[in-house]
């Protein structure tokens, strides 16, 4: 099966006389029945890579439309951050006619993404078993909080998973309270894992013609995403604990004070530590048997830290940054979010893109993927609720119709 071919009723890649739209997933249709973050983040990735994404919204719209502040022109920036390259259609799944349109969308789709409670779409005839009966080649991805077993009844919010997975027990000062992460880290991880699963299933379909269901839950993504911390427990019986900005297995690998503020220094191996000591003018520390190897530096961090800080306070962070980077010692200042974007601009990463064109364009962060033969697209700004409703309904009602290219 050729996943980039267009069958009757699916998506037209564009004018046959012109080159196809960019992106490795061009020609694929995604039925997006997800909302909030994990699902929409996944479908935005697929849309960036060229897939046609139809975002199905309930009469109230995606929850994040109402998550304010901050706003841009009265619209939630939370919503704007994960919904470009999509067309919005409002379908009330409790309405028989709208439910039939939703089923038709699922029948035509290559990929369906949903993050309802486990079994929540069964009442609407949009569960996997029902959809695959009409569309055996469907890649049907479900994102839940705790899977479909004993945790199916638990609310699937990132903050709850951060608490229950153990993540919050690792965040904060050693003698302080636990903290949540500054972003919904497990929603993002789950969205990424779902995208990976969908792409793997697409390759399986390409080789066999067989669709399948992909399932991701936030709790499993959390335990996998905590890598060395969960690994410490399952491999060695060690229960990690809060250490502030310190690393359990490396030192120095944290912010250290300088003459005018903190500088993060990440000496990940013995050679980098020797280079650090050379720049600081303390080569004797690298020769000291207590500090020569990482295991010793980690065990004796309370003795080593003040010796490093004593020298670091002799210069401002900016000077140390230049000197240490030149010597091959990983380090960096602690920027604000604005500072992070501005730094990316200075080094030529072009982090800001415009989704759409003209007065309706919405700025966002560039998709981090680059390809030598294709490129991500930014054709459509995040849609208003039901912005493409008339267009999508007409297309779904006519099996011979095709959607016009994005932006038309």
FIMI-374149 format. One record per residue (C-alpha): residue in three letters; residue number from 0; z, x, y negated. Coordinates in steps of 0.02 Angstrom, whole numbers, plus 50000, padded with zeros to 5 digits. Example, Ala and Ser with C-alpha at 12.3 -4.5 7.8 and 13.67 -1.06 7.14 Angstrom:
BEGIN
+------+-----+-------+-------+-------+
: type : seq :    zz :    xx :    yy :
+------+-----+-------+-------+-------+
:  ALA :   0 : 50390 : 50615 : 50225 :
:  SER :   1 : 50357 : 50684 : 50053 :
+------+-----+-------+-------+-------+
END
This chain:
BEGIN
+------+-----+-------+-------+-------+
: type : seq :    zz :    xx :    yy :
+------+-----+-------+-------+-------+
:  UNK :   0 : 50000 : 50000 : 50000 :
:  UNK :   1 : 49954 : 50065 : 49827 :
:  UNK :   2 : 50101 : 50027 : 49711 :
:  UNK :   3 : 49995 : 50054 : 49555 :
:  UNK :   4 : 49863 : 49926 : 49599 :
:  UNK :   5 : 49861 : 49758 : 49510 :
:  UNK :   6 : 49847 : 49602 : 49616 :
:  UNK :   7 : 49805 : 49431 : 49544 :
:  UNK :   8 : 49948 : 49366 : 49440 :
:  UNK :   9 : 50027 : 49536 : 49415 :
:  UNK :  10 : 50021 : 49651 : 49264 :
:  UNK :  11 : 49860 : 49713 : 49188 :
:  UNK :  12 : 49881 : 49899 : 49148 :
:  UNK :  13 : 49772 : 49876 : 48994 :
:  UNK :  14 : 49591 : 49872 : 48944 :
:  UNK :  15 : 49489 : 49939 : 49092 :
:  UNK :  16 : 49379 : 50032 : 48969 :
:  UNK :  17 : 49527 : 50128 : 48900 :
:  UNK :  18 : 49645 : 50249 : 48989 :
:  UNK :  19 : 49790 : 50166 : 49079 :
:  UNK :  20 : 49956 : 50166 : 48988 :
:  UNK :  21 : 50058 : 50324 : 49009 :
:  UNK :  22 : 50199 : 50337 : 49132 :
:  UNK :  23 : 50210 : 50366 : 49320 :
:  UNK :  24 : 50266 : 50186 : 49351 :
:  UNK :  25 : 50123 : 50102 : 49256 :
:  UNK :  26 : 50062 : 49945 : 49344 :
:  UNK :  27 : 50229 : 49904 : 49424 :
:  UNK :  28 : 50319 : 49742 : 49379 :
:  UNK :  29 : 50509 : 49735 : 49363 :
:  UNK :  30 : 50600 : 49568 : 49363 :
:  UNK :  31 : 50762 : 49609 : 49271 :
:  UNK :  32 : 50899 : 49484 : 49308 :
:  UNK :  33 : 51036 : 49603 : 49250 :
:  UNK :  34 : 51143 : 49608 : 49096 :
:  UNK :  35 : 51271 : 49715 : 49003 :
:  UNK :  36 : 51247 : 49900 : 49045 :
:  UNK :  37 : 51220 : 49966 : 49222 :
:  UNK :  38 : 51070 : 49855 : 49261 :
:  UNK :  39 : 50990 : 49859 : 49088 :
:  UNK :  40 : 51010 : 50049 : 49082 :
:  UNK :  41 : 50918 : 50061 : 49249 :
:  UNK :  42 : 50778 : 49944 : 49194 :
:  UNK :  43 : 50758 : 50034 : 49027 :
:  UNK :  44 : 50728 : 50195 : 49126 :
:  UNK :  45 : 50596 : 50106 : 49230 :
:  UNK :  46 : 50517 : 50035 : 49073 :
:  UNK :  47 : 50516 : 50204 : 48988 :
:  UNK :  48 : 50421 : 50271 : 49138 :
:  UNK :  49 : 50285 : 50141 : 49119 :
:  UNK :  50 : 50341 : 49990 : 49220 :
:  UNK :  51 : 50322 : 49816 : 49146 :
:  UNK :  52 : 50498 : 49744 : 49130 :
:  UNK :  53 : 50529 : 49557 : 49110 :
:  UNK :  54 : 50708 : 49530 : 49053 :
:  UNK :  55 : 50773 : 49360 : 49110 :
:  UNK :  56 : 50914 : 49296 : 48999 :
:  UNK :  57 : 51025 : 49144 : 49009 :
:  UNK :  58 : 51037 : 49025 : 48859 :
:  UNK :  59 : 51180 : 49130 : 48788 :
:  UNK :  60 : 51082 : 49291 : 48804 :
:  UNK :  61 : 51139 : 49460 : 48868 :
:  UNK :  62 : 51326 : 49482 : 48837 :
:  UNK :  63 : 51297 : 49642 : 48740 :
:  UNK :  64 : 51201 : 49547 : 48606 :
:  UNK :  65 : 51374 : 49492 : 48550 :
:  UNK :  66 : 51465 : 49659 : 48568 :
:  UNK :  67 : 51491 : 49708 : 48387 :
:  UNK :  68 : 51517 : 49812 : 48282 :
:  UNK :  69 : 51416 : 49919 : 48254 :
:  UNK :  70 : 51255 : 49829 : 48210 :
:  UNK :  71 : 51081 : 49869 : 48147 :
:  UNK :  72 : 51006 : 49730 : 48041 :
:  UNK :  73 : 51136 : 49613 : 48116 :
:  UNK :  74 : 51095 : 49659 : 48297 :
:  UNK :  75 : 51218 : 49744 : 48413 :
:  UNK :  76 : 51177 : 49929 : 48432 :
:  UNK :  77 : 51254 : 49919 : 48607 :
:  UNK :  78 : 51116 : 49797 : 48656 :
:  UNK :  79 : 50983 : 49899 : 48566 :
:  UNK :  80 : 51031 : 50058 : 48659 :
:  UNK :  81 : 50979 : 49996 : 48832 :
:  UNK :  82 : 50843 : 49864 : 48810 :
:  UNK :  83 : 50684 : 49942 : 48742 :
:  UNK :  84 : 50517 : 49924 : 48834 :
:  UNK :  85 : 50559 : 49748 : 48895 :
:  UNK :  86 : 50498 : 49571 : 48864 :
:  UNK :  87 : 50631 : 49436 : 48852 :
:  UNK :  88 : 50615 : 49262 : 48925 :
:  UNK :  89 : 50754 : 49133 : 48923 :
:  UNK :  90 : 50771 : 49044 : 49089 :
:  UNK :  91 : 50913 : 48924 : 49126 :
:  UNK :  92 : 50936 : 48944 : 49313 :
:  UNK :  93 : 51026 : 48777 : 49320 :
:  UNK :  94 : 50864 : 48693 : 49264 :
:  UNK :  95 : 50743 : 48655 : 49405 :
:  UNK :  96 : 50585 : 48700 : 49308 :
:  UNK :  97 : 50657 : 48864 : 49244 :
:  UNK :  98 : 50722 : 48904 : 49418 :
:  UNK :  99 : 50546 : 48883 : 49486 :
:  UNK : 100 : 50480 : 49004 : 49354 :
:  UNK : 101 : 50615 : 49129 : 49400 :
:  UNK : 102 : 50565 : 49115 : 49583 :
:  UNK : 103 : 50383 : 49143 : 49536 :
:  UNK : 104 : 50430 : 49298 : 49438 :
:  UNK : 105 : 50524 : 49365 : 49588 :
:  UNK : 106 : 50375 : 49325 : 49700 :
:  UNK : 107 : 50257 : 49427 : 49591 :
:  UNK : 108 : 50375 : 49572 : 49556 :
:  UNK : 109 : 50371 : 49744 : 49636 :
:  UNK : 110 : 50554 : 49771 : 49592 :
:  UNK : 111 : 50698 : 49652 : 49557 :
:  UNK : 112 : 50861 : 49711 : 49480 :
:  UNK : 113 : 51016 : 49601 : 49475 :
:  UNK : 114 : 51202 : 49626 : 49443 :
:  UNK : 115 : 51273 : 49454 : 49477 :
:  UNK : 116 : 51433 : 49438 : 49578 :
:  UNK : 117 : 51396 : 49464 : 49764 :
:  UNK : 118 : 51303 : 49311 : 49825 :
:  UNK : 119 : 51293 : 49239 : 49649 :
:  UNK : 120 : 51105 : 49212 : 49653 :
:  UNK : 121 : 51104 : 49122 : 49820 :
:  UNK : 122 : 51137 : 48954 : 49737 :
:  UNK : 123 : 50977 : 48977 : 49636 :
:  UNK : 124 : 50868 : 49032 : 49782 :
:  UNK : 125 : 50855 : 49207 : 49709 :
:  UNK : 126 : 50954 : 49303 : 49840 :
:  UNK : 127 : 50870 : 49443 : 49936 :
:  UNK : 128 : 50837 : 49346 : 50096 :
:  UNK : 129 : 50753 : 49204 : 50002 :
:  UNK : 130 : 50653 : 49316 : 49885 :
:  UNK : 131 : 50588 : 49429 : 50024 :
:  UNK : 132 : 50526 : 49277 : 50121 :
:  UNK : 133 : 50403 : 49245 : 49980 :
:  UNK : 134 : 50381 : 49429 : 49936 :
:  UNK : 135 : 50409 : 49543 : 50086 :
:  UNK : 136 : 50363 : 49700 : 49988 :
:  UNK : 137 : 50497 : 49673 : 49854 :
:  UNK : 138 : 50616 : 49814 : 49810 :
:  UNK : 139 : 50773 : 49712 : 49774 :
:  UNK : 140 : 50916 : 49809 : 49693 :
:  UNK : 141 : 51092 : 49738 : 49677 :
:  UNK : 142 : 51228 : 49817 : 49570 :
:  UNK : 143 : 51407 : 49757 : 49597 :
:  UNK : 144 : 51580 : 49815 : 49550 :
:  UNK : 145 : 51656 : 49842 : 49723 :
:  UNK : 146 : 51522 : 49796 : 49849 :
:  UNK : 147 : 51500 : 49637 : 49949 :
:  UNK : 148 : 51646 : 49658 : 50069 :
:  UNK : 149 : 51833 : 49650 : 50037 :
:  UNK : 150 : 51811 : 49690 : 49852 :
:  UNK : 151 : 51678 : 49560 : 49817 :
:  UNK : 152 : 51799 : 49452 : 49717 :
:  UNK : 153 : 51853 : 49593 : 49600 :
:  UNK : 154 : 51784 : 49599 : 49422 :
:  UNK : 155 : 51653 : 49735 : 49404 :
:  UNK : 156 : 51692 : 49809 : 49233 :
:  UNK : 157 : 51679 : 49995 : 49203 :
:  UNK : 158 : 51854 : 50006 : 49131 :
:  UNK : 159 : 51928 : 49924 : 49286 :
:  UNK : 160 : 51835 : 50046 : 49398 :
:  UNK : 161 : 51892 : 50194 : 49292 :
:  UNK : 162 : 52070 : 50136 : 49321 :
:  UNK : 163 : 52057 : 50094 : 49506 :
:  UNK : 164 : 51950 : 50244 : 49558 :
:  UNK : 165 : 52075 : 50370 : 49489 :
:  UNK : 166 : 51966 : 50426 : 49344 :
:  UNK : 167 : 52092 : 50375 : 49212 :
:  UNK : 168 : 52227 : 50475 : 49301 :
:  UNK : 169 : 52124 : 50630 : 49258 :
:  UNK : 170 : 52097 : 50590 : 49074 :
:  UNK : 171 : 52222 : 50642 : 48941 :
:  UNK : 172 : 52358 : 50769 : 48912 :
:  UNK : 173 : 52462 : 50823 : 49061 :
:  UNK : 174 : 52619 : 50742 : 48990 :
:  UNK : 175 : 52531 : 50596 : 48906 :
:  UNK : 176 : 52461 : 50427 : 48959 :
:  UNK : 177 : 52297 : 50405 : 49053 :
:  UNK : 178 : 52140 : 50372 : 48951 :
:  UNK : 179 : 51973 : 50290 : 48976 :
:  UNK : 180 : 51815 : 50391 : 48950 :
:  UNK : 181 : 51727 : 50379 : 48783 :
:  UNK : 182 : 51578 : 50292 : 48865 :
:  UNK : 183 : 51561 : 50172 : 49012 :
:  UNK : 184 : 51530 : 50322 : 49122 :
:  UNK : 185 : 51522 : 50232 : 49290 :
:  UNK : 186 : 51405 : 50096 : 49225 :
:  UNK : 187 : 51287 : 50235 : 49172 :
:  UNK : 188 : 51307 : 50327 : 49338 :
:  UNK : 189 : 51274 : 50165 : 49432 :
:  UNK : 190 : 51118 : 50131 : 49330 :
:  UNK : 191 : 51054 : 50306 : 49367 :
:  UNK : 192 : 51094 : 50290 : 49553 :
:  UNK : 193 : 51003 : 50123 : 49557 :
:  UNK : 194 : 50849 : 50199 : 49477 :
:  UNK : 195 : 50851 : 50338 : 49607 :
:  UNK : 196 : 50870 : 50211 : 49747 :
:  UNK : 197 : 50726 : 50105 : 49681 :
:  UNK : 198 : 50611 : 50256 : 49669 :
:  UNK : 199 : 50656 : 50309 : 49846 :
:  UNK : 200 : 50622 : 50132 : 49909 :
:  UNK : 201 : 50455 : 50130 : 49818 :
:  UNK : 202 : 50404 : 50289 : 49908 :
:  UNK : 203 : 50456 : 50213 : 50073 :
:  UNK : 204 : 50351 : 50060 : 50031 :
:  UNK : 205 : 50204 : 50169 : 49985 :
:  UNK : 206 : 50211 : 50250 : 50157 :
:  UNK : 207 : 50252 : 50097 : 50262 :
:  UNK : 208 : 50212 : 49941 : 50161 :
:  UNK : 209 : 50391 : 49885 : 50187 :
:  UNK : 210 : 50506 : 49825 : 50049 :
:  UNK : 211 : 50695 : 49834 : 50060 :
:  UNK : 212 : 50860 : 49800 : 49974 :
:  UNK : 213 : 50949 : 49935 : 49875 :
:  UNK : 214 : 51136 : 49913 : 49842 :
:  UNK : 215 : 51246 : 50010 : 49722 :
:  UNK : 216 : 51426 : 49974 : 49674 :
:  UNK : 217 : 51524 : 50051 : 49532 :
:  UNK : 218 : 51671 : 50102 : 49641 :
:  UNK : 219 : 51563 : 50203 : 49759 :
:  UNK : 220 : 51468 : 50279 : 49614 :
:  UNK : 221 : 51635 : 50326 : 49536 :
:  UNK : 222 : 51702 : 50412 : 49691 :
:  UNK : 223 : 51538 : 50506 : 49713 :
:  UNK : 224 : 51527 : 50547 : 49529 :
:  UNK : 225 : 51699 : 50626 : 49523 :
:  UNK : 226 : 51628 : 50762 : 49637 :
:  UNK : 227 : 51752 : 50907 : 49643 :
:  UNK : 228 : 51901 : 50796 : 49602 :
:  UNK : 229 : 51875 : 50673 : 49745 :
:  UNK : 230 : 51816 : 50821 : 49849 :
:  UNK : 231 : 51984 : 50906 : 49821 :
:  UNK : 232 : 52073 : 50757 : 49897 :
:  UNK : 233 : 51960 : 50719 : 50045 :
:  UNK : 234 : 51933 : 50903 : 50091 :
:  UNK : 235 : 52103 : 50979 : 50055 :
:  UNK : 236 : 52225 : 50836 : 50029 :
:  UNK : 237 : 52251 : 50888 : 49847 :
:  UNK : 238 : 52281 : 50744 : 49726 :
:  UNK : 239 : 52209 : 50798 : 49557 :
:  UNK : 240 : 52308 : 50761 : 49399 :
:  UNK : 241 : 52287 : 50760 : 49211 :
:  UNK : 242 : 52268 : 50932 : 49135 :
:  UNK : 243 : 52209 : 50890 : 48959 :
:  UNK : 244 : 52056 : 50997 : 48924 :
:  UNK : 245 : 52096 : 51124 : 49059 :
:  UNK : 246 : 51991 : 51144 : 49216 :
:  UNK : 247 : 52081 : 51145 : 49385 :
:  UNK : 248 : 51975 : 51287 : 49454 :
:  UNK : 249 : 51915 : 51392 : 49306 :
:  UNK : 250 : 51987 : 51485 : 49158 :
:  UNK : 251 : 51941 : 51504 : 49018 :
:  UNK : 252 : 51845 : 51342 : 49027 :
:  UNK : 253 : 51912 : 51238 : 48882 :
:  UNK : 254 : 51928 : 51231 : 48692 :
:  UNK : 255 : 52022 : 51379 : 48618 :
:  UNK : 256 : 52078 : 51394 : 48437 :
:  UNK : 257 : 51988 : 51515 : 48321 :
:  UNK : 258 : 52013 : 51560 : 48139 :
:  UNK : 259 : 51951 : 51389 : 48080 :
:  UNK : 260 : 51947 : 51269 : 48226 :
:  UNK : 261 : 51920 : 51256 : 48413 :
:  UNK : 262 : 51777 : 51334 : 48509 :
:  UNK : 263 : 51739 : 51283 : 48688 :
:  UNK : 264 : 51725 : 51439 : 48797 :
:  UNK : 265 : 51660 : 51419 : 48974 :
:  UNK : 266 : 51671 : 51584 : 49066 :
:  UNK : 267 : 51613 : 51522 : 49235 :
:  UNK : 268 : 51612 : 51689 : 49324 :
:  UNK : 269 : 51689 : 51863 : 49317 :
:  UNK : 270 : 51540 : 51943 : 49229 :
:  UNK : 271 : 51550 : 51816 : 49089 :
:  UNK : 272 : 51735 : 51850 : 49071 :
:  UNK : 273 : 51703 : 52037 : 49058 :
:  UNK : 274 : 51575 : 52002 : 48922 :
:  UNK : 275 : 51700 : 51891 : 48831 :
:  UNK : 276 : 51830 : 52029 : 48834 :
:  UNK : 277 : 51704 : 52156 : 48772 :
:  UNK : 278 : 51660 : 52048 : 48622 :
:  UNK : 279 : 51843 : 52015 : 48584 :
:  UNK : 280 : 51881 : 52201 : 48593 :
:  UNK : 281 : 52000 : 52179 : 48740 :
:  UNK : 282 : 51912 : 52261 : 48889 :
:  UNK : 283 : 52082 : 52298 : 48964 :
:  UNK : 284 : 52104 : 52113 : 49003 :
:  UNK : 285 : 51951 : 52114 : 49115 :
:  UNK : 286 : 52023 : 52263 : 49208 :
:  UNK : 287 : 52196 : 52187 : 49228 :
:  UNK : 288 : 52221 : 52139 : 49410 :
:  UNK : 289 : 52298 : 51975 : 49354 :
:  UNK : 290 : 52138 : 51923 : 49265 :
:  UNK : 291 : 51994 : 52021 : 49343 :
:  UNK : 292 : 51947 : 51880 : 49463 :
:  UNK : 293 : 51935 : 51695 : 49425 :
:  UNK : 294 : 52071 : 51648 : 49549 :
:  UNK : 295 : 52192 : 51761 : 49456 :
:  UNK : 296 : 52140 : 51697 : 49285 :
:  UNK : 297 : 52165 : 51519 : 49343 :
:  UNK : 298 : 52336 : 51556 : 49419 :
:  UNK : 299 : 52391 : 51656 : 49266 :
:  UNK : 300 : 52311 : 51552 : 49130 :
:  UNK : 301 : 52475 : 51530 : 49035 :
:  UNK : 302 : 52488 : 51719 : 49016 :
:  UNK : 303 : 52303 : 51747 : 48975 :
:  UNK : 304 : 52276 : 51606 : 48851 :
:  UNK : 305 : 52384 : 51675 : 48709 :
:  UNK : 306 : 52305 : 51847 : 48729 :
:  UNK : 307 : 52132 : 51773 : 48704 :
:  UNK : 308 : 52187 : 51660 : 48561 :
:  UNK : 309 : 52266 : 51807 : 48470 :
:  UNK : 310 : 52095 : 51888 : 48453 :
:  UNK : 311 : 51995 : 51728 : 48429 :
:  UNK : 312 : 52098 : 51684 : 48275 :
:  UNK : 313 : 52030 : 51837 : 48186 :
:  UNK : 314 : 51860 : 51755 : 48153 :
:  UNK : 315 : 51794 : 51578 : 48121 :
:  UNK : 316 : 51716 : 51480 : 48263 :
:  UNK : 317 : 51540 : 51498 : 48194 :
:  UNK : 318 : 51549 : 51688 : 48199 :
:  UNK : 319 : 51620 : 51691 : 48375 :
:  UNK : 320 : 51484 : 51570 : 48431 :
:  UNK : 321 : 51346 : 51687 : 48373 :
:  UNK : 322 : 51430 : 51842 : 48446 :
:  UNK : 323 : 51474 : 51765 : 48613 :
:  UNK : 324 : 51306 : 51680 : 48640 :
:  UNK : 325 : 51220 : 51847 : 48604 :
:  UNK : 326 : 51331 : 51927 : 48737 :
:  UNK : 327 : 51290 : 51793 : 48867 :
:  UNK : 328 : 51456 : 51701 : 48858 :
:  UNK : 329 : 51434 : 51510 : 48866 :
:  UNK : 330 : 51521 : 51428 : 48719 :
:  UNK : 331 : 51497 : 51293 : 48589 :
:  UNK : 332 : 51578 : 51202 : 48445 :
:  UNK : 333 : 51652 : 51027 : 48465 :
:  UNK : 334 : 51530 : 50918 : 48370 :
:  UNK : 335 : 51539 : 50737 : 48318 :
:  UNK : 336 : 51404 : 50624 : 48392 :
:  UNK : 337 : 51309 : 50649 : 48230 :
:  UNK : 338 : 51328 : 50836 : 48249 :
:  UNK : 339 : 51264 : 50828 : 48428 :
:  UNK : 340 : 51106 : 50735 : 48376 :
:  UNK : 341 : 51079 : 50852 : 48228 :
:  UNK : 342 : 51099 : 51005 : 48340 :
:  UNK : 343 : 50971 : 50936 : 48463 :
:  UNK : 344 : 50853 : 50913 : 48317 :
:  UNK : 345 : 50880 : 51091 : 48257 :
:  UNK : 346 : 50835 : 51166 : 48426 :
:  UNK : 347 : 50677 : 51060 : 48441 :
:  UNK : 348 : 50729 : 50931 : 48570 :
:  UNK : 349 : 50669 : 50786 : 48458 :
:  UNK : 350 : 50809 : 50671 : 48519 :
:  UNK : 351 : 50761 : 50518 : 48414 :
:  UNK : 352 : 50612 : 50408 : 48458 :
:  UNK : 353 : 50547 : 50248 : 48381 :
:  UNK : 354 : 50526 : 50102 : 48501 :
:  UNK : 355 : 50382 : 49995 : 48439 :
:  UNK : 356 : 50289 : 50021 : 48278 :
:  UNK : 357 : 50289 : 49975 : 48095 :
:  UNK : 358 : 50432 : 49879 : 48016 :
:  UNK : 359 : 50495 : 49815 : 48185 :
:  UNK : 360 : 50519 : 49989 : 48261 :
:  UNK : 361 : 50695 : 50027 : 48319 :
:  UNK : 362 : 50759 : 50206 : 48333 :
:  UNK : 363 : 50839 : 50261 : 48495 :
:  UNK : 364 : 50875 : 50414 : 48599 :
:  UNK : 365 : 50729 : 50493 : 48689 :
:  UNK : 366 : 50717 : 50474 : 48877 :
:  UNK : 367 : 50772 : 50646 : 48942 :
:  UNK : 368 : 50632 : 50660 : 49070 :
:  UNK : 369 : 50473 : 50756 : 49033 :
:  UNK : 370 : 50320 : 50769 : 49145 :
:  UNK : 371 : 50172 : 50886 : 49145 :
:  UNK : 372 : 50046 : 50749 : 49184 :
:  UNK : 373 : 50122 : 50589 : 49114 :
:  UNK : 374 : 50248 : 50541 : 48981 :
:  UNK : 375 : 50379 : 50408 : 48945 :
:  UNK : 376 : 50326 : 50267 : 48830 :
:  UNK : 377 : 50413 : 50180 : 48687 :
:  UNK : 378 : 50297 : 50032 : 48660 :
:  UNK : 379 : 50418 : 49890 : 48636 :
:  UNK : 380 : 50577 : 49879 : 48532 :
:  UNK : 381 : 50724 : 49788 : 48613 :
:  UNK : 382 : 50672 : 49606 : 48614 :
:  UNK : 383 : 50750 : 49460 : 48526 :
:  UNK : 384 : 50814 : 49324 : 48642 :
:  UNK : 385 : 50663 : 49235 : 48719 :
:  UNK : 386 : 50547 : 49334 : 48604 :
:  UNK : 387 : 50411 : 49334 : 48738 :
:  UNK : 388 : 50460 : 49168 : 48817 :
:  UNK : 389 : 50300 : 49074 : 48778 :
:  UNK : 390 : 50192 : 49219 : 48835 :
:  UNK : 391 : 50288 : 49246 : 48998 :
:  UNK : 392 : 50300 : 49061 : 49041 :
:  UNK : 393 : 50113 : 49038 : 49018 :
:  UNK : 394 : 50081 : 49189 : 49129 :
:  UNK : 395 : 50199 : 49127 : 49265 :
:  UNK : 396 : 50121 : 48953 : 49261 :
:  UNK : 397 : 49945 : 49021 : 49293 :
:  UNK : 398 : 49924 : 49126 : 49452 :
:  UNK : 399 : 49758 : 49193 : 49388 :
:  UNK : 400 : 49827 : 49254 : 49222 :
:  UNK : 401 : 49882 : 49429 : 49176 :
:  UNK : 402 : 50005 : 49484 : 49045 :
:  UNK : 403 : 49926 : 49572 : 48897 :
:  UNK : 404 : 49974 : 49755 : 48877 :
:  UNK : 405 : 50141 : 49789 : 48794 :
:  UNK : 406 : 50133 : 49775 : 48606 :
:  UNK : 407 : 49992 : 49647 : 48603 :
+------+-----+-------+-------+-------+
END
